[in-house]
Amino acid sequence: MSWQQYVDTQLISKNLKKAAIAGLDGNIWAKSADFNLTSDEVKALLASYEDTSKLHSNGLVLDGQKYFYLSGDDRVVRGKQGKGGVHLMKTKQTLLVGVYDEPLTAPEAANITES
């Protein structure tokens, strides 16, 4: 299965609004068709895992949209915007990004992104 197939079948088809997989170097491996996530945004997100104080003050920016930082640890970061949000999961090789909106809930988005 290609990375694009993974995004399409394991993330988008399970009702995430937008999704992407990127390498830990910031290169985007695959993303949903309407997701304009940039490599610079991915690099900034990855850097924030080391220093979450930036997330507290600046939030997260994906696809030019700002999300309020809710919580996170060395593996997962959660953000909120309106009635939706974003769930990020860092693995040993990748960063998985899942953007959701109603009727999907944050726990459901987390389950999709992390499985």
Residue frames as qw, qx, qy, qz and C-alpha x, y, z in Angstrom:
[[0.000, 0.889, 0.457, 0.000, 0.00, 0.00, 0.00],
 [0.394, 0.443, -0.030, 0.805, 1.36, 3.42, -0.94],
 [0.151, -0.235, -0.457, 0.844, 1.33, 6.36, 1.47],
 [0.316, -0.011, -0.211, -0.925, -1.33, 8.03, -0.66],
 [0.576, -0.244, -0.709, -0.326, -3.52, 4.93, -0.46],
 [0.400, -0.276, -0.701, 0.522, -3.05, 4.93, 3.32],
 [0.072, 0.140, 0.184, -0.970, -4.21, 8.56, 3.57],
 [0.461, -0.041, -0.419, -0.782, -7.20, 7.87, 1.32],
 [0.669, -0.205, -0.669, -0.252, -8.33, 4.54, 2.81],
 [0.567, -0.276, -0.649, 0.425, -7.25, 4.68, 6.46],
 [0.170, -0.270, -0.316, 0.893, -7.77, 8.37, 7.23],
 [0.271, 0.089, -0.207, -0.936, -10.05, 10.19, 4.77],
 [0.498, -0.188, -0.719, -0.447, -12.45, 7.30, 4.18],
 [0.431, -0.392, -0.741, 0.334, -12.97, 7.13, 7.97],
 [0.104, -0.880, -0.437, -0.154, -14.37, 10.68, 7.95],
 [0.417, -0.504, -0.005, 0.756, -11.37, 12.86, 8.69],
 [0.346, 0.883, 0.158, -0.276, -11.82, 16.13, 6.80],
 [0.464, 0.787, -0.400, 0.069, -8.14, 16.37, 5.77],
 [0.870, -0.410, 0.239, 0.132, -5.12, 14.19, 6.38],
 [0.474, 0.766, -0.427, 0.074, -1.41, 13.90, 5.63],
 [0.902, -0.318, 0.077, 0.281, 1.68, 11.86, 6.32],
 [0.288, 0.892, -0.308, 0.164, 5.06, 13.56, 6.45],
 [0.802, 0.088, -0.403, 0.432, 8.58, 12.46, 7.22],
 [0.545, -0.718, -0.210, 0.378, 10.39, 13.75, 10.29],
 [0.448, -0.092, 0.221, 0.861, 12.48, 15.90, 7.92],
 [0.216, 0.520, 0.182, -0.806, 9.32, 17.86, 7.01],
 [0.181, 0.146, -0.700, -0.675, 8.82, 16.36, 3.57],
 [0.687, 0.145, 0.319, -0.636, 5.19, 15.56, 2.85],
 [0.224, -0.122, 0.938, 0.236, 4.80, 11.98, 1.65],
 [0.094, -0.418, -0.800, -0.420, 1.05, 12.03, 0.97],
 [0.138, 0.232, 0.416, -0.868, -1.97, 14.23, 1.70],
 [0.369, 0.600, 0.697, -0.134, -5.63, 14.53, 0.92],
 [0.426, 0.504, 0.450, 0.602, -6.48, 16.39, -2.28],
 [0.058, -0.876, -0.237, -0.417, -7.81, 19.55, -0.64],
 [0.656, -0.696, -0.050, 0.288, -5.09, 19.83, 2.03],
 [0.470, 0.788, -0.146, 0.369, -2.54, 22.58, 1.30],
 [0.721, -0.653, 0.115, 0.202, -0.23, 21.68, 4.17],
 [0.442, 0.814, -0.350, 0.137, 3.28, 23.00, 3.56],
 [0.798, 0.097, -0.431, 0.409, 6.67, 21.55, 4.41],
 [0.127, 0.422, -0.367, 0.819, 7.44, 24.64, 6.52],
 [0.649, -0.432, 0.049, -0.625, 4.27, 24.07, 8.56],
 [0.948, -0.123, -0.293, 0.016, 5.28, 20.45, 9.14],
 [0.581, 0.279, -0.427, 0.634, 8.79, 21.50, 10.21],
 [0.197, -0.473, 0.268, -0.816, 7.34, 24.04, 12.65],
 [0.838, -0.338, -0.091, -0.418, 5.00, 21.39, 14.10],
 [0.892, 0.028, -0.371, 0.258, 7.84, 18.92, 14.52],
 [0.319, 0.387, -0.403, 0.765, 9.99, 21.57, 16.25],
 [0.470, -0.501, 0.105, -0.719, 7.12, 22.29, 18.64],
 [0.898, -0.240, -0.366, -0.047, 7.31, 18.74, 19.99],
 [0.638, 0.090, -0.415, 0.642, 10.61, 19.76, 21.58],
 [0.108, -0.094, -0.332, 0.932, 9.30, 23.06, 22.98],
 [0.043, -0.607, -0.774, -0.176, 5.55, 23.19, 23.54],
 [0.132, -0.591, -0.289, 0.742, 5.74, 26.74, 24.91],
 [0.035, 0.152, -0.458, -0.875, 5.50, 27.94, 21.30],
 [0.205, -0.377, -0.829, -0.358, 2.24, 26.03, 20.91],
 [0.214, -0.612, -0.618, 0.444, 0.81, 27.62, 24.06],
 [0.055, -0.589, -0.052, 0.804, 1.46, 31.12, 22.75],
 [0.176, 0.367, -0.488, -0.772, 1.11, 30.73, 18.97],
 [0.819, 0.243, 0.313, -0.415, -1.10, 27.68, 18.49],
 [0.573, -0.026, 0.727, 0.378, -0.70, 25.33, 15.53],
 [0.420, 0.609, -0.158, -0.655, -0.86, 26.39, 11.88],
 [0.466, 0.058, 0.844, 0.259, -1.92, 23.88, 9.23],
 [0.283, 0.540, 0.664, 0.433, -3.03, 24.71, 5.70],
 [0.086, 0.394, 0.058, 0.913, -2.81, 28.39, 6.69],
 [0.565, -0.621, -0.314, -0.443, -5.40, 27.85, 9.46],
 [0.030, 0.435, -0.656, 0.616, -4.61, 28.50, 13.12],
 [0.727, -0.384, -0.550, -0.145, -5.68, 25.99, 15.75],
 [0.397, -0.730, 0.354, -0.429, -5.60, 26.54, 19.50],
 [0.398, 0.277, -0.845, 0.223, -3.25, 24.16, 21.30],
 [0.760, -0.469, -0.147, -0.424, -5.17, 21.90, 23.69],
 [0.724, -0.536, 0.432, -0.038, -2.67, 19.33, 24.91],
 [0.753, 0.529, -0.390, -0.004, 0.16, 17.09, 23.91],
 [0.758, -0.524, 0.362, 0.141, 3.10, 14.94, 24.83],
 [0.224, -0.548, 0.652, 0.475, 6.16, 13.56, 23.05],
 [0.292, 0.135, 0.891, 0.321, 3.91, 11.59, 20.66],
 [0.079, 0.665, 0.702, 0.242, 0.55, 13.35, 20.29],
 [0.041, -0.161, -0.118, 0.979, -0.52, 16.98, 19.85],
 [0.091, 0.635, 0.765, 0.057, -4.13, 18.14, 19.87],
 [0.046, -0.095, 0.035, 0.994, -5.57, 21.40, 18.57],
 [0.184, 0.626, 0.728, -0.210, -9.02, 22.98, 18.30],
 [0.026, 0.079, -0.251, -0.964, -10.72, 25.37, 15.90],
 [0.566, -0.076, -0.199, -0.796, -14.43, 26.06, 16.14],
 [0.868, -0.134, 0.243, -0.412, -16.33, 22.77, 16.26],
 [0.932, 0.288, -0.189, 0.111, -13.44, 20.79, 14.82],
 [0.441, -0.794, 0.404, 0.107, -9.75, 20.37, 15.38],
 [0.607, 0.576, -0.548, 0.006, -6.55, 18.56, 14.55],
 [0.857, -0.428, 0.286, -0.013, -4.88, 15.46, 15.93],
 [0.439, 0.713, -0.547, 0.023, -1.17, 14.88, 15.26],
 [0.912, -0.347, 0.219, 0.020, 0.76, 11.71, 15.97],
 [0.206, 0.773, -0.599, -0.046, 4.53, 11.43, 15.75],
 [0.997, -0.069, 0.038, 0.027, 6.02, 7.99, 15.12],
 [0.680, -0.431, 0.340, 0.486, 9.66, 6.94, 14.77],
 [0.444, 0.064, 0.542, 0.711, 9.61, 7.91, 11.07],
 [0.027, 0.503, 0.550, 0.666, 6.52, 10.01, 10.38],
 [0.170, 0.198, 0.404, -0.877, 4.09, 12.68, 11.46],
 [0.003, -0.467, -0.829, -0.307, 0.45, 11.78, 10.86],
 [0.128, 0.104, 0.149, -0.975, -1.95, 14.71, 10.61],
 [0.047, -0.482, -0.853, -0.197, -5.71, 14.37, 10.93],
 [0.169, -0.011, 0.099, -0.981, -8.09, 17.35, 10.66],
 [0.070, -0.425, -0.902, -0.028, -11.68, 16.76, 11.73],
 [0.273, -0.140, 0.006, -0.952, -14.96, 18.64, 11.93],
 [0.553, 0.119, 0.595, -0.571, -18.43, 17.85, 13.24],
 [0.777, -0.498, -0.038, -0.383, -19.99, 15.36, 13.47],
 [0.797, 0.114, -0.474, 0.356, -16.64, 13.62, 14.17],
 [0.521, -0.850, 0.024, -0.068, -15.48, 14.13, 17.77],
 [0.029, 0.804, -0.583, 0.114, -11.95, 14.59, 19.09],
 [0.611, -0.320, 0.717, -0.103, -11.77, 11.05, 20.57],
 [0.841, 0.413, 0.347, -0.042, -12.96, 9.57, 17.26],
 [0.460, 0.848, -0.257, 0.063, -10.34, 11.59, 15.35],
 [0.272, -0.679, 0.673, -0.112, -7.69, 10.43, 17.79],
 [0.788, -0.032, 0.608, -0.092, -8.69, 6.82, 17.30],
 [0.765, 0.630, 0.133, 0.020, -8.53, 7.14, 13.49],
 [0.259, 0.876, -0.390, 0.117, -5.20, 9.00, 13.46],
 [0.322, -0.613, 0.700, -0.176, -3.51, 6.71, 15.97],
 [0.848, 0.004, 0.510, -0.148, -4.69, 3.34, 14.58]]
